[in-house]
Amino acid sequence: MSSFSRLTKIKRFFGAFVFLGAIYVFASNGVYKAERHFNRTPRSSTPFQEVQDHTSKANTKEYIMNGLVTGNSNGSVFCSHESTSGDSALLRLNNFFRNETEWKAEGAFNIFLIETSCDSKPNYRSWCSVESMAQQNPKGLVWYVMTSPVVDLSDGLVKQLLQKYKNLRLVTVDLDDVFEGTPLEELYRSGAWYSNATKWPAANLSNMMRNAMVWQAGGFYSDSDVICISPVTELRNVIGLASFNLVNGANFHFDQHHHMLEKFMLYLNEHFNPSVWGMNGPQTVSAVIRSVCKEDILHQDLECGGAKILPHTAFNPIQPHLNSMLFQKTTVRDMHERFPGSYTIHFWNRKTRMLPAIKESSTIYDEASKSFCPLSRELATKKSKIY
């Protein structure tokens, strides 16, 4: 082989090596930027991390999850933040249980969304869910219940939402009040839901809180990864299918102290599994309904135990395995025409959180956002078309 041929091969090899290296750097940087864009604050796989506290009393533990979550010897847990004295960018929230005159008022229809990660600045997709509920349910009281005692006002969205939607309430809670006297009090105080055995403490707390909050006050619960497209205030004691033979607790209504909720909580307290995703949510409510209804196969319009199962189209018109459709172009831009008979569109955040929503992209998510959470969408796209 001539020296010229050898030199040519070496150049080609070196060129390919440089090209592959460039691709790796570009891809890595792209993933990093995407993670920063969608998850403002990088999170570990286990948001709660035990830290040593040398100044606290015996048996006191502290855990970090965005804000500081502290548990003491009797199992109480709360989110701690710096004092808001003199800080105009933070609003200290009222406690939900001190608003009894509103949520206990005769004829009141309570709608709950819950933030369980101690985050004082929820992302725009969460605010879109909150806004859509307030927009579509002017006859309801929409309670955004935050575990953080404060909410961040720095981008101006909270102020705009509160000014426009007079039925919207941003509140915090004392978790002791949420679980006291419920079948979940033992599980809550055990700390099993945030122990090192679980990767999903915030999701575990959400599964527990939704049942306890509706048990305490009665009303409609919604996850914060849905967009409401029709009023839910006429619904009573309903829950929806997510897919074949699986009921999802992402949206439901039950009256105060409804015995189906009690059964959900009793089952969760007894069968809580910290290591399997979905076990404490859809699997729990499905198992309970099968037992109460004495049915092996759950289906729409099944009624028993004072509750009714709605078809998957009611709350989950796009089923979990088809979630990417939400971020693909649609030729039908009217969401009521696209999803007739649906109350909400569930966008399955755990599966789609890294998929970009792009302003004026004609996707289902963007068209729904444009119509049902215009303030959140406008602010989310103020500096970038991607949100």
Kinemage of the C-alpha trace (Angstrom):
@kinemage 1
@onewidth
@group {chain A} dominant
@subgroup {mainchain}
@vectorlist {calphas} color= white
{ca met a 1} P 0.000 0.000 0.000
{ca ser a 2} L 1.401 3.409 -0.929
{ca ser a 3} L 2.116 6.060 1.688
{ca phe a 4} L -0.516 8.221 -0.043
{ca ser a 5} L -3.221 5.549 0.491
{ca arg a 6} L -2.239 5.098 4.121
{ca leu a 7} L -2.396 8.855 4.680
{ca thr a 8} L -5.849 9.011 3.035
{ca lys a 9} L -7.205 6.265 5.339
{ca ile a 10} L -5.800 7.990 8.417
{ca lys a 11} L -7.475 11.261 7.411
{ca arg a 12} L -10.804 9.536 6.843
{ca phe a 13} L -10.602 7.755 10.216
{ca phe a 14} L -9.698 10.959 12.016
{ca gly a 15} L -12.522 12.847 10.249
{ca ala a 16} L -15.087 10.198 11.247
{ca phe a 17} L -13.848 10.300 14.861
{ca val a 18} L -14.240 14.097 15.013
{ca phe a 19} L -17.712 13.898 13.426
{ca leu a 20} L -18.964 11.297 15.925
{ca gly a 21} L -17.516 13.312 18.798
{ca ala a 22} L -19.338 16.421 17.594
{ca ile a 23} L -22.627 14.503 17.429
{ca tyr a 24} L -22.145 13.256 20.996
{ca val a 25} L -21.420 16.753 22.332
{ca phe a 26} L -24.382 18.240 20.449
{ca ala a 27} L -26.778 15.530 21.652
{ca ser a 28} L -25.591 15.756 25.233
{ca asn a 29} L -25.919 19.528 25.198
{ca gly a 30} L -29.369 19.260 23.657
{ca val a 31} L -30.586 16.862 26.351
{ca tyr a 32} L -29.117 19.088 29.038
{ca lys a 33} L -30.836 22.153 27.600
{ca ala a 34} L -34.126 20.277 27.254
{ca glu a 35} L -33.949 19.095 30.857
{ca arg a 36} L -33.217 22.623 32.021
{ca his a 37} L -36.079 23.992 29.907
{ca phe a 38} L -38.724 21.578 31.125
{ca asn a 39} L -37.505 20.939 34.696
{ca arg a 40} L -36.225 24.340 35.788
{ca thr a 41} L -34.664 22.805 38.892
{ca pro a 42} L -32.776 19.544 38.244
{ca arg a 43} L -34.182 16.823 40.481
{ca ser a 44} L -32.704 13.584 41.700
{ca ser a 45} L -34.589 10.348 41.105
{ca thr a 46} L -35.487 10.411 44.798
{ca pro a 47} L -36.572 14.005 45.611
{ca phe a 48} L -36.537 13.312 49.353
{ca gln a 49} L -33.022 12.874 50.695
{ca glu a 50} L -32.297 12.360 54.352
{ca val a 51} L -29.820 14.835 55.833
{ca gln a 52} L -28.195 14.954 59.231
{ca asp a 53} L -29.659 17.461 61.662
{ca his a 54} L -27.370 18.011 64.650
{ca thr a 55} L -29.524 20.717 66.241
{ca ser a 56} L -32.949 19.053 66.301
{ca lys a 57} L -34.476 16.863 68.954
{ca ala a 58} L -33.998 13.117 68.994
{ca asn a 59} L -35.879 11.154 66.311
{ca thr a 60} L -36.311 14.281 64.187
{ca lys a 61} L -35.426 13.855 60.513
{ca glu a 62} L -35.210 16.340 57.701
{ca tyr a 63} L -35.803 15.653 54.045
{ca ile a 64} L -35.148 17.791 50.998
{ca met a 65} L -37.656 18.036 48.172
{ca asn a 66} L -37.298 21.403 46.382
{ca gly a 67} L -38.155 23.203 49.627
{ca leu a 68} L -37.274 21.656 52.965
{ca val a 69} L -39.604 18.963 54.224
{ca thr a 70} L -39.271 18.242 57.903
{ca gly a 71} L -40.685 15.284 59.787
{ca asn a 72} L -40.646 15.032 63.553
{ca ser a 73} L -41.038 12.165 65.983
{ca asn a 74} L -44.836 11.956 65.639
{ca gly a 75} L -44.643 11.696 61.867
{ca ser a 76} L -45.699 15.247 60.989
{ca val a 77} L -44.299 16.533 57.709
{ca phe a 78} L -44.261 20.040 56.277
{ca cys a 79} L -42.466 22.145 53.673
{ca ser a 80} L -40.273 24.871 55.036
{ca his a 81} L -39.184 28.005 53.176
{ca glu a 82} L -37.282 31.122 54.062
{ca ser a 83} L -39.296 33.882 55.703
{ca thr a 84} L -41.250 35.953 53.208
{ca ser a 85} L -41.028 39.090 55.305
{ca gly a 86} L -40.272 41.943 52.937
{ca asp a 87} L -40.039 39.638 49.909
{ca ser a 88} L -42.562 40.942 47.378
{ca ala a 89} L -41.854 38.044 44.993
{ca leu a 90} L -43.424 35.509 47.370
{ca leu a 91} L -47.000 35.362 48.591
{ca arg a 92} L -47.711 33.509 51.826
{ca leu a 93} L -50.751 31.306 51.323
{ca asn a 94} L -53.770 30.892 53.558
{ca asn a 95} L -54.546 27.466 54.990
{ca phe a 96} L -57.384 25.679 53.193
{ca phe a 97} L -58.940 24.483 56.434
{ca arg a 98} L -59.324 28.101 57.598
{ca asn a 99} L -61.580 28.792 54.603
{ca glu a 100} L -64.437 26.658 55.912
{ca thr a 101} L -67.059 29.309 55.244
{ca glu a 102} L -66.357 28.910 51.526
{ca trp a 103} L -65.804 25.205 50.973
{ca lys a 104} L -68.524 24.196 53.425
{ca ala a 105} L -71.058 26.683 52.064
{ca glu a 106} L -74.359 25.230 50.927
{ca gly a 107} L -74.263 24.481 47.212
{ca ala a 108} L -70.490 24.937 46.949
{ca phe a 109} L -68.829 22.757 44.301
{ca asn a 110} L -65.181 22.258 45.236
{ca ile a 111} L -62.584 21.439 42.590
{ca phe a 112} L -59.146 20.380 43.820
{ca leu a 113} L -55.750 20.331 42.148
{ca ile a 114} L -52.739 19.522 44.309
{ca glu a 115} L -49.028 20.376 44.182
{ca thr a 116} L -47.114 17.929 46.407
{ca ser a 117} L -43.414 18.618 45.757
{ca cys a 118} L -43.006 21.744 47.910
{ca asp a 119} L -42.490 23.757 44.732
{ca ser a 120} L -43.351 27.435 45.151
{ca lys a 121} L -43.147 27.949 41.377
{ca pro a 122} L -45.070 25.197 39.539
{ca asn a 123} L -44.365 24.850 35.829
{ca tyr a 124} L -46.557 26.414 33.155
{ca arg a 125} L -48.220 23.154 32.219
{ca ser a 126} L -49.467 22.836 35.800
{ca trp a 127} L -50.748 26.406 35.742
{ca cys a 128} L -52.476 25.622 32.449
{ca ser a 129} L -54.407 22.845 34.205
{ca val a 130} L -55.371 25.190 37.023
{ca glu a 131} L -56.418 27.962 34.646
{ca ser a 132} L -58.487 25.659 32.456
{ca met a 133} L -60.408 24.386 35.495
{ca ala a 134} L -61.127 27.935 36.633
{ca gln a 135} L -62.104 29.057 33.127
{ca gln a 136} L -64.454 26.173 32.405
{ca asn a 137} L -66.089 26.029 35.843
{ca pro a 138} L -67.205 29.534 36.833
{ca lys a 139} L -69.819 27.983 39.160
{ca gly a 140} L -67.173 25.988 41.010
{ca leu a 141} L -64.541 26.939 43.576
{ca val a 142} L -61.152 25.891 42.188
{ca trp a 143} L -58.682 25.163 44.982
{ca tyr a 144} L -55.024 24.835 44.020
{ca val a 145} L -53.711 23.197 47.180
{ca met a 146} L -49.945 23.613 47.521
{ca thr a 147} L -47.730 21.900 50.068
{ca ser a 148} L -45.438 24.920 49.816
{ca pro a 149} L -46.534 27.665 52.228
{ca val a 150} L -45.708 30.323 49.620
{ca val a 151} L -46.171 30.870 45.898
{ca asp a 152} L -43.728 32.686 43.626
{ca leu a 153} L -45.098 35.874 42.051
{ca ser a 154} L -42.010 36.877 40.103
{ca asp a 155} L -43.281 36.198 36.569
{ca gly a 156} L -46.648 37.893 37.116
{ca leu a 157} L -48.795 34.886 36.141
{ca val a 158} L -50.307 34.256 39.577
{ca lys a 159} L -51.469 37.852 39.838
{ca gln a 160} L -53.045 37.713 36.362
{ca leu a 161} L -54.848 34.452 37.113
{ca leu a 162} L -56.258 35.692 40.415
{ca gln a 163} L -57.435 38.916 38.801
{ca lys a 164} L -59.175 37.170 35.910
{ca tyr a 165} L -60.663 34.134 37.665
{ca lys a 166} L -62.600 35.132 40.759
{ca asn a 167} L -63.367 31.474 41.540
{ca leu a 168} L -59.681 30.532 41.869
{ca arg a 169} L -58.165 30.004 45.335
{ca leu a 170} L -54.471 29.352 45.985
{ca val a 171} L -54.011 27.789 49.403
{ca thr a 172} L -51.649 25.669 51.447
{ca val a 173} L -52.438 22.959 53.991
{ca asp a 174} L -51.119 21.474 57.192
{ca leu a 175} L -50.723 17.813 56.261
{ca asp a 176} L -51.679 16.811 59.803
{ca asp a 177} L -55.087 18.393 59.168
{ca val a 178} L -55.421 16.618 55.817
{ca phe a 179} L -54.927 13.122 57.239
{ca glu a 180} L -56.190 13.450 60.804
{ca gly a 181} L -59.129 11.142 61.409
{ca thr a 182} L -58.851 9.457 57.997
{ca pro a 183} L -57.896 5.830 57.284
{ca leu a 184} L -54.611 7.176 55.881
{ca glu a 185} L -53.404 8.799 59.094
{ca glu a 186} L -51.356 5.737 60.072
{ca leu a 187} L -49.667 5.518 56.661
{ca tyr a 188} L -48.980 9.256 56.627
{ca arg a 189} L -47.312 9.221 60.041
{ca ser a 190} L -45.331 6.054 59.287
{ca gly a 191} L -43.219 7.914 56.724
{ca ala a 192} L -43.313 4.921 54.372
{ca trp a 193} L -44.460 7.174 51.533
{ca tyr a 194} L -41.211 9.186 51.569
{ca ser a 195} L -38.759 6.545 52.822
{ca asn a 196} L -35.663 5.482 50.921
{ca ala a 197} L -37.673 2.534 49.568
{ca thr a 198} L -39.535 4.800 47.132
{ca lys a 199} L -38.528 6.852 44.114
{ca trp a 200} L -41.797 8.780 44.018
{ca pro a 201} L -42.547 10.500 47.341
{ca ala a 202} L -44.395 13.397 45.702
{ca ala a 203} L -46.560 10.992 43.668
{ca asn a 204} L -47.233 8.894 46.770
{ca leu a 205} L -48.301 11.969 48.685
{ca ser a 206} L -50.529 13.009 45.793
{ca asn a 207} L -52.250 9.606 45.743
{ca met a 208} L -52.883 9.926 49.462
{ca met a 209} L -53.886 13.595 49.523
{ca arg a 210} L -56.451 13.454 46.721
{ca asn a 211} L -58.494 10.863 48.602
{ca ala a 212} L -58.146 12.581 51.970
{ca met a 213} L -58.941 16.089 50.671
{ca val a 214} L -62.108 15.001 48.871
{ca trp a 215} L -63.053 12.868 51.892
{ca gln a 216} L -62.704 15.909 54.149
{ca ala a 217} L -64.527 18.435 51.965
{ca gly a 218} L -66.258 16.662 49.099
{ca gly a 219} L -65.792 17.699 45.489
{ca phe a 220} L -64.029 17.032 42.206
{ca tyr a 221} L -60.356 16.123 42.069
{ca ser a 222} L -58.112 16.634 39.038
{ca asp a 223} L -54.459 15.893 38.385
{ca ser a 224} L -52.443 18.881 37.216
{ca asp a 225} L -51.522 17.284 33.898
{ca val a 226} L -54.945 17.701 32.309
{ca ile a 227} L -56.639 20.475 30.374
{ca cys a 228} L -60.298 20.973 31.216
{ca ile a 229} L -62.394 21.595 28.096
{ca ser a 230} L -65.936 21.355 29.527
{ca pro a 231} L -67.554 22.105 32.909
{ca val a 232} L -67.422 19.328 35.492
{ca thr a 233} L -69.780 20.945 37.988
{ca glu a 234} L -72.708 18.712 37.037
{ca leu a 235} L -70.820 15.493 37.824
{ca arg a 236} L -71.570 13.569 41.022
{ca asn a 237} L -69.845 10.471 42.434
{ca val a 238} L -68.068 9.447 39.241
{ca ile a 239} L -64.666 8.143 38.216
{ca gly a 240} L -63.356 7.336 34.756
{ca leu a 241} L -61.717 4.498 32.886
{ca ala a 242} L -58.162 5.079 31.698
{ca ser a 243} L -58.006 2.024 29.467
{ca phe a 244} L -59.449 -1.478 29.310
{ca asn a 245} L -60.310 -2.753 32.808
{ca leu a 246} L -58.347 0.043 34.504
{ca val a 247} L -59.904 2.944 36.372
{ca asn a 248} L -57.793 6.060 36.844
{ca gly a 249} L -57.889 8.333 39.889
{ca ala a 250} L -56.665 11.326 37.892
{ca asn a 251} L -60.189 12.777 37.840
{ca phe a 252} L -63.127 11.916 40.055
{ca his a 253} L -65.959 13.369 42.089
{ca phe a 254} L -67.209 12.099 45.422
{ca asp a 255} L -69.386 13.591 48.099
{ca gln a 256} L -67.886 14.344 51.484
{ca his a 257} L -67.226 11.159 53.506
{ca his a 258} L -68.311 8.942 50.616
{ca his a 259} L -67.758 5.314 51.583
{ca met a 260} L -65.997 4.528 48.279
{ca leu a 261} L -63.278 7.004 49.252
{ca glu a 262} L -63.069 5.351 52.648
{ca lys a 263} L -62.513 2.008 50.943
{ca phe a 264} L -59.824 3.509 48.693
{ca met a 265} L -57.980 4.788 51.757
{ca leu a 266} L -58.370 1.587 53.768
{ca tyr a 267} L -56.991 -0.445 50.848
{ca leu a 268} L -54.103 1.976 50.322
{ca asn a 269} L -53.242 1.927 54.020
{ca glu a 270} L -53.123 -1.883 53.996
{ca his a 271} L -51.527 -2.522 50.581
{ca phe a 272} L -49.273 0.512 50.125
{ca asn a 273} L -46.324 -0.378 47.889
{ca pro a 274} L -43.587 2.273 47.697
{ca ser a 275} L -41.596 0.631 44.905
{ca val a 276} L -44.105 0.070 42.069
{ca trp a 277} L -45.327 2.997 39.965
{ca gly a 278} L -49.128 3.097 39.680
{ca met a 279} L -49.713 0.568 42.461
{ca asn a 280} L -50.934 3.259 44.858
{ca gly a 281} L -53.046 5.023 42.244
{ca pro a 282} L -54.898 3.308 39.366
{ca gln a 283} L -54.213 -0.206 40.663
{ca thr a 284} L -55.631 0.676 44.081
{ca val a 285} L -58.868 2.279 42.889
{ca ser a 286} L -59.393 -0.468 40.292
{ca ala a 287} L -58.922 -3.234 42.871
{ca val a 288} L -61.361 -1.592 45.266
{ca ile a 289} L -64.058 -1.046 42.628
{ca arg a 290} L -63.738 -4.641 41.413
{ca ser a 291} L -64.236 -5.806 44.992
{ca val a 292} L -67.161 -3.497 45.758
{ca cys a 293} L -68.900 -4.154 42.447
{ca lys a 294} L -68.046 -7.881 42.441
{ca glu a 295} L -66.947 -7.527 38.813
{ca asp a 296} L -63.775 -8.936 37.270
{ca ile a 297} L -63.964 -6.605 34.269
{ca leu a 298} L -64.516 -2.883 34.814
{ca his a 299} L -66.532 -1.183 32.097
{ca gln a 300} L -68.222 2.125 31.403
{ca asp a 301} L -71.592 2.865 32.992
{ca leu a 302} L -70.965 0.282 35.715
{ca glu a 303} L -72.719 1.548 38.858
{ca cys a 304} L -72.240 0.216 42.364
{ca gly a 305} L -71.362 1.438 45.816
{ca gly a 306} L -72.930 4.793 45.067
{ca ala a 307} L -70.498 5.522 42.222
{ca lys a 308} L -70.505 5.320 38.435
{ca ile a 309} L -67.672 4.549 36.030
{ca leu a 310} L -67.521 6.886 33.023
{ca pro a 311} L -65.993 5.873 29.672
{ca his a 312} L -62.324 6.645 29.063
{ca thr a 313} L -63.393 9.422 26.705
{ca ala a 314} L -64.745 11.429 29.647
{ca phe a 315} L -61.357 12.255 31.171
{ca asn a 316} L -58.768 10.376 29.113
{ca pro a 317} L -59.803 10.651 25.439
{ca ile a 318} L -56.217 9.967 24.430
{ca gln a 319} L -55.136 6.831 26.220
{ca pro a 320} L -51.690 6.445 27.827
{ca his a 321} L -50.097 4.417 25.023
{ca leu a 322} L -51.115 7.085 22.486
{ca asn a 323} L -49.800 10.042 24.487
{ca ser a 324} L -47.462 11.345 21.762
{ca met a 325} L -50.524 12.238 19.657
{ca leu a 326} L -51.009 15.240 21.921
{ca phe a 327} L -47.897 16.870 20.489
{ca gln a 328} L -48.582 16.031 16.865
{ca lys a 329} L -50.457 18.221 14.385
{ca thr a 330} L -54.219 17.985 14.242
{ca thr a 331} L -56.517 19.073 11.434
{ca val a 332} L -59.414 19.515 13.886
{ca arg a 333} L -58.657 22.560 16.011
{ca asp a 334} L -61.971 22.735 17.872
{ca met a 335} L -61.396 20.524 20.917
{ca his a 336} L -65.117 19.931 21.444
{ca glu a 337} L -65.368 18.636 17.899
{ca arg a 338} L -62.161 16.623 18.289
{ca phe a 339} L -63.207 15.128 21.649
{ca pro a 340} L -67.014 15.136 21.857
{ca gly a 341} L -68.328 14.276 25.301
{ca ser a 342} L -64.960 14.810 27.016
{ca tyr a 343} L -64.491 16.921 30.133
{ca thr a 344} L -60.702 16.871 30.234
{ca ile a 345} L -57.716 15.941 28.088
{ca his a 346} L -55.117 14.048 30.095
{ca phe a 347} L -51.626 14.666 28.749
{ca trp a 348} L -49.833 12.061 30.882
{ca asn a 349} L -47.005 14.250 32.137
{ca arg a 350} L -44.793 11.376 33.261
{ca lys a 351} L -44.614 10.191 29.652
{ca thr a 352} L -44.743 13.531 27.814
{ca arg a 353} L -42.892 15.994 30.022
{ca met a 354} L -39.888 16.028 27.682
{ca leu a 355} L -41.990 16.526 24.552
{ca pro a 356} L -41.963 20.213 23.565
{ca ala a 357} L -45.150 22.166 23.069
{ca ile a 358} L -44.630 24.767 20.333
{ca lys a 359} L -46.748 27.867 19.918
{ca glu a 360} L -48.862 27.926 16.729
{ca ser a 361} L -47.780 24.380 15.857
{ca ser a 362} L -51.389 23.171 15.377
{ca thr a 363} L -50.858 20.334 17.852
{ca ile a 364} L -53.644 19.150 20.130
{ca tyr a 365} L -51.835 20.451 23.199
{ca asp a 366} L -51.191 23.914 21.766
{ca glu a 367} L -54.704 24.306 20.361
{ca ala a 368} L -56.202 23.249 23.707
{ca ser a 369} L -53.866 25.609 25.587
{ca lys a 370} L -54.768 28.493 23.288
{ca ser a 371} L -58.463 28.061 24.060
{ca phe a 372} L -58.533 26.927 27.675
{ca cys a 373} L -55.456 28.400 29.389
{ca pro a 374} L -54.623 31.503 27.339
{ca leu a 375} L -52.873 33.435 30.128
{ca ser a 376} L -50.577 30.550 31.029
{ca arg a 377} L -49.761 29.882 27.378
{ca glu a 378} L -49.073 33.536 26.633
{ca leu a 379} L -46.649 33.936 29.515
{ca ala a 380} L -45.013 30.545 28.859
{ca thr a 381} L -44.228 31.632 25.291
{ca lys a 382} L -43.200 35.182 26.083
{ca lys a 383} L -39.504 34.465 25.470
{ca ser a 384} L -39.705 31.290 23.459
{ca lys a 385} L -42.224 29.526 21.235
{ca ile a 386} L -41.366 26.308 23.070
{ca tyr a 387} L -43.142 25.719 26.364
